[in-house]
Amino acid sequence: MWKFQVAAVSMIVLAGCTPSGETPPPIPAVPEAAEVTATPVKLMTWEDLTSRPPREASTRIRWGEGATDIADLWLPEGAGPFPVVVLVHGGCWQKSIADLTLMNWMADGLRNKGWAVWNIEYRGVDEPGGGYPGTFLDVGAAIDALGLHADQFKLDLSRVTGLGHSAGGHLILWAAARSRLPDDSPVRVTDPLAFRGVVVSGGLADLEASRPVTAPGCLDAVYDTLTGPATAERPDPLADTSPARLFPIGVPFVSVNGADDRIAPPMLGEGLTVRALAKGDQASLIVVPDTGHVELVTPGTEAFEAQAQALAGFVGGRPNEQD
């Protein structure tokens, strides 16, 4: 049995908390809690992950004209139709820190469990046109481009889930919440792709709460570029950039945090979960002991298995099984 410290888990379903007015599916069950040992552990480093044998996507798809208008598609064995996981990488919203290839091992691990994986790229705040609104427009467009390729690759758009790591946790939850964006927001679209559920993996989804907690060079240094300036027409830059301001979003989500994560400590996942529950959303928190930031995107770890189980729960069981 997997060992987890589970907090703030809710199975509450509230009517009317989806955009369509339908009752959302139950939040995935999580493993039973177990005591956490005090034995010191060595946390993984990024080199521990990136020194693994490389993994290759099935195909790269260019959805736009920009240099970062790309997504890597990882297809499992079989005839399909395949459920889909949208992956969004982190890197403190900065391309100088990470790009979509950092998620290659995660994508391969999920592909081996029967998922089609849509691993997207976007402009970082340190690239021309990145920040607000460019980064958000890129993420939304890359996700919506999935629909253009569903028939060709036998992708099941009725079983789309999402997982974002670190800064990507912010972006994936924001993408799932796009139907709640203000009508006059430059990043609003009329018919965004719908998610069955989302995993926020070591995420910084509440920008206001995350800013003083994570490393200054990660969020604080890029905060104004990421959220955009306050203006008379847009007095609150968080109103269309921070998912925590958009609750209830009507999409179930699970926050998964490493107990020893110094980039996104569990308090951020707990705060996000409590805030979502208070607004009537379905949300839960899994805190994985002896786990830092890197383990969350590393196949073979307890954190990876917990997240794979949560994703499967959103589609009703094993990903290669029909509802």
N, C-alpha and C positions, 0 to 999 in steps of 0.2 A: 504493500500500500504506500502511495506517495505521502510524504510528510509535509503538511502545510499548516501554517498558522493563518486561520481564516477570520476576518473581521468584517463587520457591517454587511453581512450577507442578507439580502432581502429576496423573498419569493413573491412579493406583493405585485399584483397586476391591477392597474387602475383603468377603468373604462375611459375611453376618449383620449388616451395619451399618445395615440398615433395620429399622424396627419390625416389618414383616411377615416379615423373614427373607429377602426377595428381594434379589438383587444390584441395586444402584442403577444408573441409566443413566450412561454415561461423562460425565465433566465436560466441558463444552464446550471445544473447541479455541480457543486464543487466537492472535492474529497473531504473526508472528515478531518477535523483538526487533530494534531498530534503535538506532543511536547517538543520544544526545540532544545537541542542539546547545547551545552556551553562550550563544546570542543572547538577550539580555534580552527578556522578553515582558510585556505589560500584561495582568494577570489581570482577569477579569470581576468586576464588582460586582453586588450584588442589583438595583440600579437598571438595570443593563444588561439584566437578564432581565425585570423587572417593567414596564419601559417598552415592551416589545414589544406588538403588538396583542393584545388579550385573546382567550382561547380559551374556548369554552363546552362543557360536558359534554352528553351526550345526554339525561340525566335525573338527577335527585337522588332518592335513595331514603332514606326514614326507616325505620330498622330497630328503633328503640326510642322511649321516651317522653322521654328526655333531650335537652337542647338540642344536644348534640354527637353524638347517635345517628344519624349520617347517613353516606352514602357517595355519591359521584358516579360514575355509570357512563358511560363513553365507549365507544361502539360503532363499529366500523369499517363500511365498506361491505361488502355481501354478505349472503348468507342464513344463514351460520353452519353448524354450531356453531363458536363462536369460542374460541380459547385465551385465557386470562385472565392478566393481570398485576395483582397486588394492589400498590398503591402506598401507602407510609406516609411522610408528610412528617416533616421534622425541625423544628428551632427550639429545640434544647436542652430538649426536653420541656415548653416553656413557650408557652402560647397567646399571651402578649403579644409573642412574637417571630415566630411563624408559625402558620398554619393550613393546611388542606388545599388552599386555592387557590394556594399557592406551587408546587404540583406540576401546575398546569393545563397549562403549556407542555410539560412532560415527558409528561403524559397524552396530549395531542394528538399529540405526536411519535410515541408508541408506537401510538396508534390509527391513524395514517397508515401504519404498518408492518403493519397487520393484526391488532392485538391488541384485545380488549376489555379495558378498564382499569377496575379497581375501586379508586377513590381514597378512602381512608377518613379519618374524623375520630375524635378521641378527646379525653378530658379531659386538659388539661395539669396539671402539678404546681401551677400557680398558679391553678387553678380549684377550686371546691368539689367535693370527692369525688375530685380528681385525686391522683396519686402512687400509692403502694401501698395497697390493691390496685386502686383504681379505674381508673388508666390502663391497666393490663394487662388487666383485665376488659373494658374498652372495645375495645381492639385485638382481642382474641380474639373477642368477640361480633360486631364489625363484619366480620371476616373470615369467620366461620362463617355470617353472614347471607347471604353470597354464594350459598350452596346453596339458599336459599329462592326465589331469583329466576332460577335457571339455566334452567328450562324456558321461562319467559316471554320471556327475552332470548336464548335459544339459546347459552348459555354452556357450554363443555366443561369439566366439573369434573375430567376425567382429565388435563387439560393446564393446571393452575394453577401459575403461578410467582409470585415476589414480588420487589419492589425497594423498599428503604427507604434514605432519604438521611439522613446525619448521625445524629441521635437516632433517626430512623426506621430506620436500619440496625440499631440495637440492637433495636428493636421487631419488625422483620420476621424477624430471625433467631431472636428469642425465640419468635415465633409459630410458626415452622417447627419449633421444638424442644419444643413443648408436650407431646408424648407422653412426654417425658423428665422432666417435672416431678415432684417428690416427691408421693406419694399423698396426703399430708395438707396439701398446699398449697392455700390459698384461691383460687388462680388456675388450678388444674388443671381441665380438662374431660375427659370420657370419650372423646369422638370428635371431635377437632379436624380441621378441613379439612386435607387433605394437599397438600403442595407437591411439584412435580417438581424445583424448584431455586430458589435465592434469590441475588439480587445485593445485596451489602452495599456501598452507594455512599457513600464517605467516611464510613463508619460508626463508631460508638462502641460496638461490640457487646460488648467486654470492659470492663465497667464499672470493674473494679479497675485495669486497665492504663490506661484512658482518663482517669481522674480527675486524675492529676497532669500530664497532657500537654495536654489541651485547656484552653480559657480557663476560669478559676475561676468566672466567672459562668454558664458553660454547664452544667457537671456538678457541680463541687465544691459550689457554693452550694445545689444542689437534691438532692444525693446522698441525704441521710437521708430526705427526703420521697419520693423516687423508689423507694428500696429498702425503706423501712419499717424500724421499729426492731428491734433484736435483743431477743428475749424468751427465756424458758426453753423455751417450746414451739417457738420459731423462732430458734435461736441464730445461724444464719448467714443474714443477709438476702440474700446473693448466690445462695443455693442455688436460688431460684426466680425470680430477676430478671435474672441475667447469663447470656447464652447460653454464654459460655466455660466456665461451671461445669457445663454440661449435655452436653458432648461425650462420646461420639459421638451426634450427633443423627440420623444416617441420612439426611440430606437434603444433596445436593451444594450447595455455594455458592461464589461468586466474590466476593472483595473487590476493589473498584475504587477506587483512590486517586489523587488528583492529586499529582504530584511536588512541587508548590509549595503544597499545602494546609496552612494554618496551624491550621485547626480540627481536622482529622483527618489528621495527617501519615501518610505511608506506613508508618512504623514500627508504627502500630496495626494496619494491615491485615496486615503481615508477621507480627507477633506472633500475631494471631488465626489466621492460616493455619497457622503452624508448630504451634500448640497443637492445632488440629483434626486435622492430619495425624498428630500423635503419638498421638491417641486413635483413629485408624482412620477418620476421616471423609474424604470427598472434598472438597478445598478447593484453591483456587488464588488467586493474587494478580496483578492487573494494575495497574501504576503508569503513569499517562499523563503524559508530559512536558509542560511548559509549561501546567500545569493547576492551578487552585485548587479551591475548594469549590463555586463557583457553576456552573462549566462542567459539573460532573457531572450537573446537572439541566437542561441547556440543549440543546435539539435543534440539530443542525448542528455540534456540537463532536465532536472525536475521542473524548472520553469518552462522549458519548451513543451514538455508533456502536459503541463497544466493549461497552457494556452491552446494547444492543439485540442484538448478535451473541451475547453470552453467554446472554441469555434465550431466543433462538431455539434455541441449542444444547441447552437443557434439554428442549425438545419435539421435538428431532430434525431441525431445519432451519427453514425459513421458517415463521412462525407461522400463515399461512393455508393450510398444507399439512397434511393428515392424516398420522399416523404410518403 
